[in-house]
Amino acid sequence: MLPTKPMFSSLAHVVGCVAFIAMLLPTPSWADRPVSTPGVPPTAEQKGFHRGVVAVSNPLAAEVGIRILEEGGNAVDAAAAIQFALNVVEPESSGIGGGGFMMIHLAKTNETFYIDSREKAPAAATPNMFGTLSFEIASTSGISVGVPGTLRGVATALEHWGTIPLAKALKPAIKLASDGFNVGPLLAADIVDTTDRGFTMTNLQPETAAIFRPGGVPLKEGDLLVQPDLAKTFQLIAQHGPDVFYKGEIAQAIVAAAQSRTRAGAAGLGKITLADLAAYDVKIRQPIVGHYRGYTVASMPPPSSGGLTIIQMLEMLERFPIGDKGQGFGFGAKNTLHVMIEAMRLAFADRAFWMGDEDFVHVPKKGLLDAMYVASRSAMIDLNTVLPPTTQGNPLPFDMASLLSDKVKLAALVPHREGTHTTHFVVVDKHDNIVSYTTTIESLFGSGITVPGYGIVLNNELTDFNFPPAFDLATGNPGANDVAPFKRPRSSMAPTLLLKDEKPFAVIGAAGGATIINSLLQITFNIVDHGMTIQEAINAPRISSTHRSSVSCETGPIFPLGFTPTPPFSAAVVQALQAMGHDIPPCSANIATGASSAAQAAIIDLQTGKQYGAADPRREGTVIGLPRRHQEDDGED
């Protein structure tokens, strides 16, 4: 049974490294700044809302969400309707053929929890099931399709914490799919663009091509896209509930598609069965909690690596005076970028080694965030030198749970490609209930397989497992992120909440595969340390690195919308980082393939109660809010 009150009761018991590493440096100048809510825009710049706000990557889906709030629905209701609408208008990024993580914060009880609807491997999955298939072939064949979880996750949220029936949440999406909508610039570009996959995804399977390239001609911006098969699917779900998807005729069609569509002959056939779909379940998870500069950070736990990695980096970097221009730590300064790059490399090394699906492996969460362990990792960062190739640390001595666990204690250190085409949105309702939701079908257009007659684009999520498997008896590596039956692949998605004195004030999330983690780190710095408004924090350029990659830095204009992040990184600073030894090519317009790294956020001003949204112009980000009603107007809005 699902808990009726999944408690967010761990704020006080998670040990941060604030007290320990504060001793390493004198009190910085920014410590005396007046207390206020970070990220709040000046009133003259942006008026706040009072009855709810949505920040979504697509304007049509944003309109759907705000209508639900206007009609009296709560944040969960609006999020459900937004997600179904995004399935129609952003089919390349997410939908009921995929999975995701939904953070819910209930204002009345001050509880925060996550609905984990990540895809799962089928019962017949094995560590070696990909054999000698290349990533390109496997990821575009049925063998890569995980058991979808988005629909079950949304239905669970509505049943327990929503106020409207599933059929009502589906109604706007049914209309968008049946009546059609005018294709926007992002979808038009993704239909023909090959940046992400190296080949065009929309012509690999006939059903997908029929939708997005009718008559062999790719849809362009402004064309009407009608999806009658998807509308039919949503109508079936509205009439019969999720079981028609997981046990009924839709389930049969999903299995048939995954088991028959392959670019690799028999080796690429999917392993999903009707029993796998019927057995799919969601998990209610408690947040990973840490602290930074007196604020509490709550984020997604395993099977995502996002929350642990973000918090570990924040706590590693807290000893540095980030935001203090006088000490060389202003936005985009050499010192600031250098220590962020080093923290990324250290944390991603730990991520690759220690993090996986906690239902199957022991993830040393306490050890990875232990004050002494974090301080030992932070001490490796030197302002004047670049770390050699980084390896994982050993958090086990700081993790008492590991002594009691009979699960595997190592995760595989094998690089693999992680899809970046994901979407994220946030909703705050008039009661300050919050939903922050990241969903995906993994890569651009997922597997490229559309279920015949039902219009569902299927994910390629199983390629997020180690590929190839890492298990090795000779070295003792158990390959904890190898494929296993019913297992969820490791993720980077990380809907994140910031709190002051246990009161939430900022909710952020992003798309972009592994770059999600680094994007959210920098957005947090931007509002907490650099004094940016939340929209400025999202608009700013980003850098990204992992333990094995070069450093990418962002410039513009970003394709296809032409947005240029500001303020730009200095060419002189980039050259100085190169001179130190950082492998940092010239800044590119396509960090994480540009628009795919879009972030969305919201701020609740703790002083005034006003709500502010921020959406990413890297994509078609849209903020819509509800001001006070006329009779409630106090003259401020």
VEXDREN-2710 file (C-alpha; in Angstrom, 1 decimal):
% VEXDREN-2710
k/r/px/py/pz
1/MET/0.0/0.0/0.0
2/LEU/1.0/3.6/-0.6
3/PRO/1.6/5.6/2.5
4/THR/-1.0/8.3/3.0
5/LYS/1.6/10.6/4.6
6/PRO/5.0/10.1/3.1
7/MET/6.9/12.2/5.6
8/PHE/9.6/14.8/4.9
9/SER/11.1/14.4/8.3
10/SER/14.8/14.1/7.6
11/LEU/15.7/17.8/7.4
12/ALA/17.5/17.7/10.8
13/HIS/19.2/14.4/10.7
14/VAL/21.3/14.6/7.5
15/VAL/24.7/15.8/8.4
16/GLY/26.1/18.5/6.2
17/CYS/29.7/19.6/6.1
18/VAL/29.0/23.3/6.9
19/ALA/30.4/23.3/10.4
20/PHE/33.6/21.3/9.6
21/ILE/34.7/23.1/6.4
22/ALA/33.7/26.5/7.8
23/MET/36.9/26.3/9.9
24/LEU/39.0/26.0/6.8
25/LEU/38.6/29.7/5.7
26/PRO/37.8/33.0/7.5
27/THR/34.2/34.3/7.4
28/PRO/33.6/35.6/3.9
29/SER/32.3/39.1/3.2
30/TRP/29.0/37.9/1.9
31/ALA/28.2/36.4/5.3
32/ASP/26.9/39.8/6.5
33/ARG/24.4/40.2/3.6
34/PRO/20.8/41.0/4.8
35/VAL/18.5/38.1/5.0
36/SER/16.1/37.9/2.1
37/THR/14.6/35.4/-0.2
38/PRO/17.2/34.5/-2.9
39/GLY/16.1/34.8/-6.5
40/VAL/13.2/37.2/-6.0
41/PRO/13.0/39.7/-8.9
42/PRO/12.5/43.4/-8.1
43/THR/8.9/44.4/-8.2
44/ALA/9.6/46.9/-11.0
45/GLU/11.1/44.1/-13.1
46/GLN/8.5/41.3/-12.6
47/LYS/5.2/41.3/-10.7
48/GLY/4.5/38.3/-8.5
49/PHE/1.5/36.0/-8.5
50/HIS/-0.8/35.0/-5.7
51/ARG/-3.0/32.2/-7.0
52/GLY/-0.6/29.9/-8.7
53/VAL/2.1/29.9/-11.4
54/VAL/3.4/27.4/-13.9
55/ALA/6.8/27.3/-15.7
56/VAL/6.8/24.9/-18.6
57/SER/9.1/24.3/-21.6
58/ASN/6.2/24.7/-24.1
59/PRO/3.5/27.5/-24.2
60/LEU/0.6/25.2/-25.1
61/ALA/1.2/22.9/-22.2
62/ALA/1.7/25.9/-19.9
63/GLU/-1.8/27.2/-20.9
64/VAL/-3.3/23.8/-20.1
65/GLY/-1.8/23.9/-16.6
66/ILE/-2.8/27.4/-15.7
67/ARG/-6.4/26.6/-16.8
68/ILE/-6.6/23.8/-14.4
69/LEU/-5.4/26.1/-11.6
70/GLU/-7.8/28.8/-12.7
71/GLU/-10.7/26.2/-12.4
72/GLY/-9.7/25.4/-8.8
73/GLY/-7.4/22.4/-9.3
74/ASN/-4.3/22.0/-7.2
75/ALA/-0.7/21.6/-8.3
76/VAL/-0.9/17.9/-8.8
77/ASP/-4.0/18.3/-11.0
78/ALA/-2.2/20.9/-13.1
79/ALA/1.0/18.8/-13.4
80/ALA/-1.0/15.8/-14.6
81/ALA/-2.7/17.8/-17.3
82/ILE/0.6/19.5/-18.3
83/GLN/2.4/16.1/-18.6
84/PHE/-0.3/14.7/-20.9
85/ALA/-0.2/17.9/-23.0
86/LEU/3.6/17.7/-23.3
87/ASN/3.2/14.2/-24.7
88/VAL/1.3/15.8/-27.6
89/VAL/3.3/19.0/-28.2
90/GLU/6.8/17.7/-27.1
91/PRO/6.6/14.1/-28.2
92/GLU/10.3/14.0/-28.9
93/SER/11.1/14.6/-25.2
94/SER/8.6/12.8/-22.9
95/GLY/5.3/11.0/-22.8
96/ILE/3.5/7.9/-21.5
97/GLY/6.0/5.7/-23.4
98/GLY/8.6/6.8/-20.9
99/GLY/9.1/7.6/-17.2
100/GLY/10.1/10.3/-14.7
101/PHE/10.3/11.6/-11.2
102/MET/7.6/13.8/-9.7
103/MET/8.4/15.9/-6.5
104/ILE/5.4/16.9/-4.5
105/HIS/5.5/19.3/-1.6
106/LEU/2.3/19.6/0.5
107/ALA/2.1/23.0/2.1
108/LYS/-0.4/22.2/4.8
109/THR/1.7/19.4/6.4
110/ASN/5.2/20.6/5.1
111/GLU/5.8/17.2/3.6
112/THR/8.0/16.6/0.5
113/PHE/8.3/13.3/-1.3
114/TYR/8.9/11.8/-4.8
115/ILE/6.9/9.6/-7.0
116/ASP/9.4/7.4/-8.8
117/SER/7.9/6.3/-12.1
118/ARG/11.3/5.5/-13.8
119/GLU/11.1/2.8/-16.4
120/LYS/12.1/-0.8/-15.4
121/ALA/13.9/-3.6/-17.1
122/PRO/11.7/-6.5/-18.1
123/ALA/11.8/-9.9/-16.3
124/ALA/13.8/-11.4/-19.2
125/ALA/16.5/-8.8/-19.1
126/THR/20.1/-9.9/-18.6
127/PRO/23.4/-8.0/-18.1
128/ASN/24.6/-9.3/-21.5
129/MET/21.4/-8.8/-23.5
130/PHE/22.9/-6.0/-25.7
131/GLY/25.6/-8.4/-26.8
132/THR/27.8/-6.8/-29.4
133/LEU/25.2/-4.3/-30.6
134/SER/26.4/-0.7/-31.0
135/PHE/24.7/2.0/-29.0
136/GLU/23.1/3.4/-32.1
137/ILE/21.6/0.1/-33.2
138/ALA/20.5/-1.0/-29.7
139/SER/19.0/2.4/-28.8
140/THR/16.8/2.3/-31.9
141/SER/15.6/-1.3/-31.5
142/GLY/12.9/-2.8/-29.2
143/ILE/15.6/-4.3/-26.9
144/SER/16.2/-0.8/-25.5
145/VAL/12.6/-0.2/-24.4
146/GLY/12.0/-0.2/-20.7
147/VAL/8.6/-0.8/-19.1
148/PRO/7.0/2.7/-19.1
149/GLY/6.1/4.3/-15.9
150/THR/4.8/7.8/-16.6
151/LEU/1.1/7.0/-16.8
152/ARG/1.2/4.9/-13.6
153/GLY/3.0/7.7/-11.8
154/VAL/0.6/10.5/-12.9
155/ALA/-2.4/8.3/-12.0
156/THR/-1.0/7.6/-8.6
157/ALA/-0.4/11.3/-7.9
158/LEU/-4.0/12.1/-8.9
159/GLU/-5.5/9.3/-6.9
160/HIS/-3.8/10.2/-3.7
161/TRP/-3.0/13.9/-3.8
162/GLY/-5.1/15.4/-6.7
163/THR/-8.6/16.6/-6.8
164/ILE/-9.7/15.9/-10.3
165/PRO/-10.3/12.5/-12.1
166/LEU/-7.8/11.1/-14.6
167/ALA/-10.3/11.7/-17.4
168/LYS/-10.4/15.4/-16.7
169/ALA/-6.6/15.7/-16.7
170/LEU/-6.5/13.9/-20.1
171/LYS/-9.1/16.1/-21.7
172/PRO/-6.9/19.0/-22.9
173/ALA/-4.4/16.6/-24.3
174/ILE/-7.1/14.7/-26.2
175/LYS/-8.2/17.9/-27.7
176/LEU/-4.7/19.0/-28.7
177/ALA/-4.1/15.5/-30.3
178/SER/-7.4/15.3/-32.1
179/ASP/-7.7/18.9/-33.3
180/GLY/-4.0/19.4/-33.9
181/PHE/-1.7/22.3/-33.1
182/ASN/0.7/24.3/-35.1
183/VAL/4.2/22.9/-34.9
184/GLY/6.6/25.1/-33.0
185/PRO/10.3/25.8/-33.8
186/LEU/11.7/23.3/-31.4
187/LEU/9.7/20.3/-32.6
188/ALA/10.2/21.3/-36.2
189/ALA/14.0/21.4/-35.7
190/ASP/14.0/18.1/-33.8
191/ILE/12.1/16.3/-36.6
192/VAL/15.0/16.9/-39.0
193/ASP/18.0/17.6/-36.8
194/THR/20.6/15.0/-36.3
195/THR/22.7/16.6/-33.6
196/ASP/21.8/14.2/-30.8
197/ARG/21.8/10.8/-32.4
198/GLY/24.0/11.2/-35.5
199/PHE/21.0/10.2/-37.8
200/THR/17.4/11.3/-38.3
201/MET/15.2/9.6/-35.8
202/THR/11.8/10.3/-37.4
203/ASN/12.3/8.1/-40.5
204/LEU/13.5/4.9/-38.9
205/GLN/10.1/3.4/-38.4
206/PRO/7.0/3.8/-40.7
207/GLU/4.6/4.8/-37.9
208/THR/6.9/7.5/-36.7
209/ALA/7.6/8.8/-40.2
210/ALA/3.8/8.9/-40.9
211/ILE/3.2/11.2/-38.0
212/PHE/6.2/13.6/-38.3
213/ARG/7.1/13.2/-42.0
214/PRO/3.8/12.7/-43.8
215/GLY/4.3/11.8/-47.4
216/GLY/8.0/11.8/-46.8
217/VAL/8.1/15.6/-46.1
218/PRO/9.2/16.7/-42.6
219/LEU/6.7/18.9/-40.8
220/LYS/7.9/22.5/-40.5
221/GLU/7.2/25.3/-38.1
222/GLY/3.6/26.4/-38.5
223/ASP/2.3/23.1/-40.0
224/LEU/-0.7/21.5/-38.3
225/LEU/0.1/18.3/-36.5
226/VAL/-2.9/16.0/-35.8
227/GLN/-2.4/12.8/-33.9
228/PRO/-5.6/10.8/-34.0
229/ASP/-4.0/7.5/-32.8
230/LEU/-2.6/9.3/-29.7
231/ALA/-6.0/10.9/-29.1
232/LYS/-7.6/7.5/-29.3
233/THR/-5.1/6.1/-26.7
234/PHE/-5.8/8.9/-24.3
235/GLN/-9.6/8.4/-24.7
236/LEU/-9.2/4.7/-23.9
237/ILE/-7.3/5.6/-20.8
238/ALA/-9.9/8.2/-19.8
239/GLN/-12.6/5.6/-20.2
240/HIS/-10.9/2.5/-18.7
241/GLY/-8.1/3.9/-16.5
242/PRO/-4.4/3.0/-16.5
243/ASP/-5.2/-0.8/-16.6
244/VAL/-6.0/-0.5/-20.3
245/PHE/-2.4/0.6/-20.8
246/TYR/-0.8/-1.9/-18.4
247/LYS/-3.1/-4.9/-18.9
248/GLY/-5.4/-4.3/-21.8
249/GLU/-5.3/-3.7/-25.5
250/ILE/-2.7/-0.9/-25.3
251/ALA/-0.4/-3.2/-23.4
252/GLN/-0.7/-5.9/-26.1
253/ALA/0.2/-3.3/-28.8
254/ILE/3.2/-2.1/-26.8
255/VAL/4.5/-5.6/-26.4
256/ALA/4.0/-6.4/-30.1
257/ALA/5.9/-3.2/-31.2
258/ALA/8.8/-3.7/-28.8
259/GLN/9.1/-7.4/-29.7
260/SER/9.0/-6.8/-33.5
261/ARG/10.8/-3.5/-34.2
262/THR/14.5/-3.9/-34.6
263/ARG/17.4/-2.6/-36.6
264/ALA/19.5/-5.5/-35.6
265/GLY/17.6/-8.7/-36.5
266/ALA/16.7/-11.1/-33.7
267/ALA/19.4/-9.7/-31.4
268/GLY/17.5/-6.4/-31.2
269/LEU/14.1/-7.7/-30.4
270/GLY/12.5/-6.3/-27.2
271/LYS/12.0/-8.5/-24.1
272/ILE/8.9/-6.7/-22.6
273/THR/5.9/-9.0/-22.0
274/LEU/2.4/-8.5/-20.9
275/ALA/3.4/-9.7/-17.4
276/ASP/6.1/-7.0/-17.2
277/LEU/3.6/-4.3/-17.9
278/ALA/1.0/-5.7/-15.5
279/ALA/3.6/-5.9/-12.7
280/TYR/4.9/-2.3/-13.1
281/ASP/4.7/-0.3/-9.9
282/VAL/5.8/3.1/-8.7
283/LYS/7.8/3.9/-5.6
284/ILE/7.3/6.7/-3.1
285/ARG/10.8/8.0/-2.2
286/GLN/12.1/10.3/0.5
287/PRO/14.4/13.2/-0.5
288/ILE/18.1/13.3/-0.3
289/VAL/18.7/16.3/2.1
290/GLY/21.8/18.5/2.5
291/HIS/22.7/22.0/3.5
292/TYR/24.4/25.0/1.8
293/ARG/25.0/28.5/3.2
294/GLY/22.3/28.0/5.8
295/TYR/19.7/26.7/3.3
296/THR/18.3/23.2/3.1
297/VAL/18.5/21.4/-0.2
298/ALA/16.2/18.5/-0.9
299/SER/16.5/16.5/-4.1
300/MET/15.9/13.2/-5.9
301/PRO/17.3/10.0/-4.3
302/PRO/18.5/6.9/-6.1
303/PRO/17.8/5.5/-8.6
304/SER/18.7/9.0/-9.6
305/SER/22.3/10.1/-9.0
306/GLY/21.1/13.7/-9.3
307/GLY/20.4/14.7/-5.7
308/LEU/23.4/13.1/-4.2
309/THR/25.8/14.5/-6.7
310/ILE/24.4/18.1/-6.5
311/ILE/24.5/18.2/-2.7
312/GLN/27.9/16.7/-2.6
313/MET/29.2/19.4/-4.9
314/LEU/27.5/22.1/-3.0
315/GLU/29.0/21.0/0.3
316/MET/32.5/20.5/-1.3
317/LEU/32.4/24.0/-2.5
318/GLU/31.0/25.7/0.5
319/ARG/34.4/26.5/1.9
320/PHE/35.1/28.8/-1.1
321/PRO/33.8/32.4/-1.1
322/ILE/31.8/32.0/-4.2
323/GLY/30.0/35.2/-5.0
324/ASP/32.8/37.4/-3.5
325/LYS/34.2/39.4/-6.4
326/GLY/36.8/40.9/-4.2
327/GLN/38.4/37.5/-3.6
328/GLY/38.1/36.5/-7.3
329/PHE/35.0/34.4/-7.0
330/GLY/32.4/36.5/-9.0
331/PHE/30.2/35.0/-11.6
332/GLY/32.3/33.6/-14.5
333/ALA/35.6/34.4/-12.7
334/LYS/38.5/32.0/-13.2
335/ASN/38.5/30.9/-9.5
336/THR/34.8/30.2/-9.6
337/LEU/34.8/28.2/-12.8
338/HIS/38.0/26.3/-11.7
339/VAL/36.6/25.1/-8.4
340/MET/33.3/24.1/-10.0
341/ILE/35.0/22.1/-12.7
342/GLU/37.1/20.3/-10.1
343/ALA/34.1/19.6/-7.9
344/MET/32.2/18.2/-10.9
345/ARG/35.0/15.8/-11.7
346/LEU/35.3/14.6/-8.1
347/ALA/31.6/14.2/-7.6
348/PHE/31.0/12.5/-11.0
349/ALA/33.8/10.0/-10.2
350/ASP/31.9/9.0/-7.0
351/ARG/28.6/9.0/-9.0
352/ALA/30.0/6.6/-11.6
353/PHE/31.3/4.2/-8.9
354/TRP/28.8/4.3/-6.1
355/MET/25.4/5.1/-7.4
356/GLY/22.7/2.9/-8.9
357/ASP/19.2/1.6/-8.1
358/GLU/19.0/1.4/-4.4
359/ASP/16.4/-1.3/-4.5
360/PHE/19.2/-3.6/-5.9
361/VAL/22.5/-2.2/-4.6
362/HIS/23.7/-0.4/-1.5
363/VAL/24.3/3.2/-2.2
364/PRO/26.4/4.8/0.6
365/LYS/24.3/7.9/0.8
366/LYS/25.3/8.8/4.4
367/GLY/29.0/8.3/3.6
368/LEU/28.9/10.3/0.4
369/LEU/27.5/13.3/2.3
370/ASP/29.3/12.8/5.6
371/ALA/31.1/16.0/6.7
372/MET/34.5/14.4/7.0
373/TYR/34.3/12.6/3.7
374/VAL/33.1/15.6/1.8
375/ALA/35.8/17.7/3.4
376/SER/38.4/15.1/2.3
377/ARG/37.2/15.4/-1.3
378/SER/37.0/19.2/-1.1
379/ALA/40.6/19.3/0.2
380/MET/41.7/17.9/-3.1
381/ILE/40.7/21.1/-4.9
382/ASP/43.6/23.6/-5.2
383/LEU/43.1/27.1/-6.6
384/ASN/46.4/26.9/-8.5
385/THR/46.5/23.4/-10.0
386/VAL/44.3/21.0/-12.0
387/LEU/43.6/17.6/-10.6
388/PRO/45.0/14.6/-12.5
389/PRO/42.5/12.1/-13.8
390/THR/40.0/11.6/-11.0
391/THR/38.9/8.5/-9.3
392/GLN/36.2/7.7/-6.7
393/GLY/36.8/8.1/-3.0
394/ASN/35.8/5.6/-0.4
395/PRO/32.8/6.7/1.6
396/LEU/32.2/3.3/3.2
397/PRO/34.0/4.0/6.5
398/PHE/31.6/7.0/7.0
399/ASP/28.5/4.9/6.0
400/MET/27.3/2.7/8.9
401/ALA/24.5/1.4/6.8
402/SER/27.1/-0.3/4.6
403/LEU/28.2/-2.6/7.4
404/LEU/24.7/-4.0/7.6
405/SER/23.9/-4.3/4.0
406/ASP/24.0/-7.5/2.1
407/LYS/23.6/-5.7/-1.2
408/VAL/26.4/-5.1/-3.7
409/LYS/28.6/-2.2/-2.5
410/LEU/30.1/-1.1/-5.8
411/ALA/28.7/0.5/-8.9
412/ALA/30.3/0.1/-12.3
413/LEU/32.8/2.8/-13.5
414/VAL/31.9/2.5/-17.1
415/PRO/31.2/5.5/-19.3
416/HIS/28.0/5.4/-21.3
417/ARG/25.9/7.8/-23.3
418/GLU/22.9/9.3/-21.5
419/GLY/20.0/10.8/-23.4
420/THR/19.5/14.5/-23.1
421/HIS/16.1/14.9/-24.5
422/THR/14.0/15.3/-21.4
423/THR/11.6/17.9/-20.1
424/HIS/11.0/19.6/-16.8
425/PHE/8.3/21.8/-15.4
426/VAL/7.1/23.3/-12.1
427/VAL/3.7/24.2/-10.7
428/VAL/2.8/26.2/-7.6
429/ASP/-0.8/26.5/-6.6
430/LYS/-2.6/29.1/-4.5
431/HIS/-1.9/27.2/-1.3
432/ASP/1.8/26.9/-2.2
433/ASN/1.6/23.2/-2.9
434/ILE/4.4/22.5/-5.3
435/VAL/5.0/19.9/-8.0
436/SER/8.4/19.7/-9.8
437/TYR/8.4/17.1/-12.5
438/THR/11.1/15.7/-14.8
439/THR/10.1/13.2/-17.4
440/THR/11.7/11.6/-20.4
441/ILE/11.7/9.0/-23.1
442/GLU/15.5/9.1/-22.9
443/SER/17.0/10.2/-26.3
444/LEU/15.5/12.3/-29.0
445/PHE/12.3/10.5/-30.0
446/GLY/13.3/7.7/-27.6
447/SER/13.8/4.4/-29.5
448/GLY/12.1/5.9/-32.6
449/ILE/9.4/3.2/-32.3
450/THR/5.8/4.4/-32.4
451/VAL/3.2/1.8/-31.3
452/PRO/1.1/1.1/-34.4
453/GLY/-2.4/2.4/-34.1
454/TYR/-1.8/4.1/-30.7
455/GLY/0.6/6.9/-31.4
456/ILE/2.9/6.2/-28.3
457/VAL/6.6/6.9/-28.9
458/LEU/8.5/4.3/-26.8
459/ASN/11.6/5.0/-24.7
460/ASN/15.1/3.7/-25.2
461/GLU/15.8/3.9/-21.4
462/LEU/17.5/0.6/-20.9
463/THR/20.6/2.0/-22.6
464/ASP/21.1/4.0/-19.4
465/PHE/22.4/0.8/-17.8
466/ASN/26.1/0.0/-18.2
467/PHE/26.6/-0.7/-21.8
468/PRO/28.4/-3.1/-22.1
469/PRO/28.1/-4.8/-18.7
470/ALA/30.9/-4.1/-16.2
471/PHE/30.7/-7.3/-14.0
472/ASP/34.2/-8.7/-13.7
473/LEU/35.1/-11.5/-11.2
474/ALA/38.8/-10.9/-11.7
475/THR/38.6/-7.3/-10.5
476/GLY/35.8/-7.8/-8.1
477/ASN/33.6/-5.3/-9.9
478/PRO/30.0/-6.5/-9.5
479/GLY/28.5/-4.1/-12.1
480/ALA/25.8/-2.7/-10.0
481/ASN/24.4/-0.6/-12.8
482/ASP/24.3/-3.6/-15.2
483/VAL/21.0/-4.7/-16.5
484/ALA/18.9/-6.9/-14.2
485/PRO/15.2/-7.9/-14.2
486/PHE/12.9/-5.3/-12.8
487/LYS/15.7/-2.9/-12.1
488/ARG/15.6/0.9/-12.8
489/PRO/18.6/2.4/-14.7
490/ARG/20.6/5.1/-13.0
491/SER/19.3/8.6/-13.8
492/SER/20.5/12.2/-13.5
493/MET/17.0/13.8/-13.2
494/ALA/16.8/15.8/-10.1
495/PRO/13.7/18.0/-9.2
496/THR/15.2/20.1/-6.4
497/LEU/13.7/22.1/-3.6
498/LEU/15.5/24.9/-1.5
499/LEU/14.2/25.7/1.9
500/LYS/15.0/28.3/4.6
501/ASP/14.0/27.4/8.2
502/GLU/12.1/24.4/6.6
503/LYS/10.0/26.8/4.4
504/PRO/10.4/26.1/0.7
505/PHE/11.3/29.2/-1.4
506/ALA/12.8/27.8/-4.6
507/VAL/12.0/24.9/-6.8
508/ILE/14.2/24.1/-9.8
509/GLY/14.8/21.3/-12.3
510/ALA/16.3/20.8/-15.7
511/ALA/16.6/18.6/-18.7
512/GLY/19.9/17.5/-20.3
513/GLY/21.0/14.1/-19.3
514/ALA/24.1/14.2/-17.0
515/THR/24.3/18.0/-17.5
516/ILE/21.1/18.3/-15.4
517/ILE/23.3/17.9/-12.3
518/ASN/25.7/20.6/-13.3
519/SER/23.0/23.0/-14.5
520/LEU/21.1/22.8/-11.2
521/LEU/24.4/23.3/-9.3
522/GLN/25.0/26.5/-11.1
523/ILE/21.5/27.8/-10.9
524/THR/21.7/27.4/-7.1
525/PHE/25.0/29.3/-7.0
526/ASN/23.5/32.0/-9.2
527/ILE/20.6/32.8/-6.8
528/VAL/22.3/32.0/-3.5
529/ASP/25.8/33.4/-4.1
530/HIS/25.7/35.7/-7.1
531/GLY/22.6/37.5/-6.2
532/MET/20.7/36.8/-9.4
533/THR/17.0/36.7/-9.9
534/ILE/15.7/33.3/-10.7
535/GLN/15.2/34.2/-14.4
536/GLU/18.8/35.7/-14.5
537/ALA/20.0/32.5/-12.9
538/ILE/18.5/30.4/-15.7
539/ASN/19.6/32.7/-18.5
540/ALA/23.2/32.7/-17.4
541/PRO/25.7/30.5/-19.4
542/ARG/26.8/27.2/-17.9
543/ILE/29.8/24.9/-17.9
544/SER/29.8/21.1/-17.6
545/SER/32.2/18.4/-17.0
546/THR/32.4/14.8/-15.6
547/HIS/35.2/12.7/-14.3
548/ARG/36.2/11.6/-17.8
549/SER/35.1/14.4/-20.1
550/SER/36.5/17.7/-21.3
551/VAL/34.9/20.9/-20.0
552/SER/32.1/22.3/-22.2
553/CYS/31.1/25.9/-21.8
554/GLU/28.1/27.6/-23.3
555/THR/27.7/30.5/-25.6
556/GLY/25.1/31.4/-28.2
557/PRO/23.0/31.8/-30.2
558/ILE/21.5/28.4/-29.2
559/PHE/19.7/26.5/-32.0
560/PRO/16.9/26.7/-33.0
561/LEU/15.6/29.8/-31.1
562/GLY/18.7/31.9/-31.2
563/PHE/18.9/32.6/-27.5
564/THR/22.3/33.8/-26.2
565/PRO/23.0/33.2/-22.5
566/THR/24.1/36.3/-20.5
567/PRO/26.4/37.5/-19.1
568/PRO/28.8/35.7/-21.4
569/PHE/31.9/33.9/-20.2
570/SER/35.1/35.9/-20.8
571/ALA/37.4/34.6/-23.5
572/ALA/40.3/35.6/-21.3
573/VAL/39.0/33.5/-18.5
574/VAL/38.5/30.5/-20.7
575/GLN/42.1/30.9/-22.0
576/ALA/43.3/31.2/-18.4
577/LEU/41.6/27.9/-17.5
578/GLN/43.2/26.3/-20.6
579/ALA/46.6/27.6/-19.4
580/MET/46.0/25.9/-16.1
581/GLY/45.6/22.6/-17.9
582/HIS/41.8/22.3/-18.1
583/ASP/40.7/20.5/-21.3
584/ILE/38.2/23.2/-22.3
585/PRO/37.5/23.8/-26.0
586/PRO/36.1/27.1/-27.3
587/CYS/32.6/27.7/-25.8
588/SER/29.8/26.2/-27.9
589/ALA/26.2/27.1/-28.6
590/ASN/25.4/23.4/-28.1
591/ILE/26.3/22.3/-24.6
592/ALA/24.0/19.3/-24.0
593/THR/22.8/19.9/-27.6
594/GLY/21.5/23.4/-26.8
595/ALA/17.8/23.5/-26.1
596/SER/17.7/20.1/-24.5
597/SER/19.3/21.5/-21.3
598/ALA/16.4/23.8/-20.5
599/ALA/15.6/24.5/-16.9
600/GLN/12.3/25.7/-15.3
601/ALA/11.9/27.1/-11.8
602/ALA/9.7/29.0/-9.3
603/ILE/10.3/31.2/-6.3
604/ILE/8.0/31.8/-3.3
605/ASP/9.0/35.1/-1.6
606/LEU/9.2/34.2/2.1
607/GLN/8.6/37.9/3.0
608/THR/5.5/38.7/0.8
609/GLY/4.2/35.2/-0.2
610/LYS/4.3/36.2/-3.9
611/GLN/5.1/33.5/-6.4
612/TYR/7.4/34.0/-9.4
613/GLY/8.1/31.6/-12.3
614/ALA/11.1/31.4/-14.5
615/ALA/11.3/29.4/-17.8
616/ASP/14.3/28.7/-20.0
617/PRO/14.6/30.6/-23.3
618/ARG/16.9/27.9/-24.6
619/ARG/13.6/26.1/-25.3
620/GLU/10.1/27.6/-25.7
621/GLY/9.9/28.2/-22.0
622/THR/6.7/29.9/-20.8
623/VAL/5.6/31.3/-17.4
624/ILE/1.9/31.9/-16.7
625/GLY/0.6/33.0/-13.3
626/LEU/-2.6/34.0/-11.6
627/PRO/-2.7/37.4/-9.9
628/ARG/-5.0/38.4/-7.2
629/ARG/-8.6/38.6/-8.2
630/HIS/-9.9/42.1/-8.7
631/GLN/-11.7/42.3/-5.4
632/GLU/-8.6/41.1/-3.6
633/ASP/-6.3/43.6/-5.3
634/ASP/-4.0/45.4/-2.8
635/GLY/-2.6/47.7/-5.4
636/GLU/0.8/45.9/-5.5
637/ASP/0.0/43.8/-8.6
END
